[in-house]
Structure formats: C-alpha cells, structure tokens
Amino acid sequence: MTSPIELEEIYGAANYEPLPVVLVRGEGVYLWDDEGRRYLDMMGAYSAVSHGHCHPRLVRALTEQAARLGVVSRAFYTDSLGPFLKRACELTGLDAALPMNTGAEAVETALKAARKWAYAVKGVAPGKAEIIACDGNFHGRTIAIVGMSSHDQYKDGFGPFPQGFRRIPFGDAEALEAAITPHTAAFLVEPIQGEGGIVVPPYGYLAACAELCRRHDVLLICDEVQSGLGRTGKLLACEHEGVRPDGLTLGKALGGGLVPVSLFLARRDVMDVFTPGDHGSTFGGNPIACAVGLEALDSLIDEGLIEAAAELGPYLADGLRALGSPLVSDIRGRGLFIGMELYPEMATAADVCRRLMASGILTRETNRNVVRFAPPLVITREEIDRAVDRIGQTLGEMGEVLAGRGTPALAPA
C-alpha cells in the first residue's frame, strides 16, 4: 500500500521538505502520528495554532456556521462579516478592515491601498509611489512580495519583479529617514522578523519609525501576521512600544488553526481609497471564516491567552538559557515567539529539529540557523519544562558527539 508520504512525493510539488512524520490528530498542544505516537507541538504552525489544535470553542463556531451558511461571495451582505470586522477594529484601534484569506493576500491588499492612497491623498505623481521594506523581511510568496525580499532563493527564477520597492537595514531608524523621499507611500515592517530568524529590533526602533512616518506623511504598515494576536504577550507586537500603525495585516491565528482568515486594517482615509471593483476575494469574509475569526478574537481575550504568552514566554526563554549549551549562540524573542540560534560550525538547526522529532518535540528551523519555538498559547509550565528537558537532552547528546565522547541515544516520547 502506498504511504501518505509516498503519495505526496509522487503527486505533489517539491516546494516543501517536511519532516518524515504523518500527523493525523491534534488536541491542545499535542499532535499524534499515524502510528499513535504523541508529540508536543513547539511550532504552532508558524503561529497559526495559537489557540491550540482543535479548540472546542472554535470547532463549535465553525461547525455551527457551516451547517447554516458557507460561501455566498461578497456580492451579498451576510450577518457574520459586520460583527467580525467591528470586533477586530475595536481591539486594534483602527477604523476599518478588509477581509482576505491568507497573510500574503492581506499584505498585497496593504500594498495596493498604500499606492492608491499615495496618489489619491498624498499627491504622489502617477506611477511614482515607492514602498520601503527591510532586509530579512518575509511578507509572503507572491511575485510582488518576493520581489521585496533579500533572500535569494525566494526570488530565484521568478523575475521580473514589479518596481517601486526599496529595502533598508532592519532595526535602523536612521536608514529609514535617509530612504524616505517625496514619493514614499509607506514603510512596511514586521515588528519582529519571524522567518528572518526571530529577530527583535532594538527597543524604541518602531516608535522612532512611527515618528518619522508621521513627520514625512508616510504610512506605517505593520505586518503582524506572525507576531500579532497575543503571540508576543500583547495583542499586537507594536503595542510593546505604544505604536498604533496606520495600516496592519493580520492572519494565521485569526483563523484559530482551522481556516485561512486574514485582514488588512487601516485608518479610514487609507481604507476609503477602495471603491467597488478595485479589490476583492470570492472567499474573503465568507461566513465560516468570520464566525471562526470572531470566536478566535474573543477567546484570546476571554481565556487570557495574551497574558499567558506574556508570562510563559520569559519562562521558556529562561529555561533554554539555563541549559547553557555550547552549541547555542543566542536565545531571543518576545512572549512565546522565541528563536534559538546555533553556531553553524557546531550544529545545524535542521539537524536539531530532526533529533527533537525523534524525542517527541515538533518544530522547524528558520533563517540564520535558528530553531523556532512558537507553541500554542495554551501550553502550561509543566509542558514547557518537558520540552526544555528534551531540548537539553538533545543538545547535550549532540555536544557529546562533537566532543567525540559518545553517540546520541534518543529519548522515548
């Protein structure tokens, strides 16, 4: 019988390189494979499963709405979109929201809004609007977005790319000021770079950028698809510096780990550049997505998940630092959004993740030889202790091998 892994390899595109495990069930912070083995999820599907796998409250919202009304397109009003948008605007402090499906779609929406705002409101000459992004950014995988990337593989073979984008060093407010021209429409930035390696800029950077944008009439658009919705111990990562952006992208956790849901939110004069026919999505704002999205926002607040991330993030980071592994060059992050960077001459993050899988811990590597830790926000101290213990054991075994004093013995799950 052909295995699920073989079927993917035969019929699928090789655009991912999954770890060799077939997952069939999830509950809370745990996942089970097709052989019944349990794993602790320390990755959270790139922050998409912040509420935990198959959260009963979100599953109920999905099934009840699916049994009543699914997709009718935005050609008609529904009773679910308005309440969802209202709640999202209330929580973020922004005036209006436009629903899409994926994070990349939300970013594309933000780019279109910024350009049209530059022409219609700021008075930039037609075809001259520029958007500034940062080195190390990851905003999605569309042609326009990868054209902004500094990661060569993301662009290789996919050009030519649209014009009108500039890149500057991340974490350097002076570089932003130097890059702004009368043609600058917006500065698009991740408050913490996720795919870039869980890179946290110096404190005060985002506030300085916000002041520069206000002074030069440039939109500050924060991409919080990964860092938003409680992940860093605040509803939004930009709140750590008291910043309210002019535009905001949300996704991933907005769908509660069940359906793709995203939003572009902005102040009213930015959103009002859209008129009927300018932009849209057949599935964006569908009733199922809205029901789950609304419940996901409410459960973040009602269940104290944001506060949990604020408390447990430092606990996890301190536990990792206390391991004192000579393989590790840095532990960094904010809330439950943590990266463990390894010395490349000592170990690869990919190898660490393979070994962690064998010990019952699931996560993946990201850029700069970093192991990502972004577990569901429902994780407990006891589960963090268990994860840190396994991580320490794995790093210790690898250190022993490097020192020539032994071979790794994998722990049981």
Secondary structure, 3 states (H helix, E strand, C coil): CCCHHHHHHHHCCCCCCCCCCCEEEEEECEEEECCCCEEEECCHHHHCCCCCECCHHHHHHHHHHHCCCCCCCCCCCCCCHHHHHHHHHHHHCCCEEEEECCHHHHHHHHHHHHHHHHHHHHCCCCCCCEEEEECCCCCCCCHHHHHCCCCHHHHCCCCCCCCCEEEECCCCHHHHHHHCCCCEEEEEECCCECCCCCECCCCCHHHHHHHHHHHCCCEEEEECCCCCCCCCCCCCHHHHHCCCCCEEEECHHHHCCCCCCEEEEECHHHHCCCCCCCCCCCCCCCHHHHHHHHHHHHHHHHCCHHHHHHHHHHHHHHHHHHCCCCCEEEEEECCCCEEEEECCCCCCHHHHHHHHHHCCEECCEECCCEEEECCCCCCCHHHHHHHHHHHHHHHHHHHHHHCCCCCCCCCCC
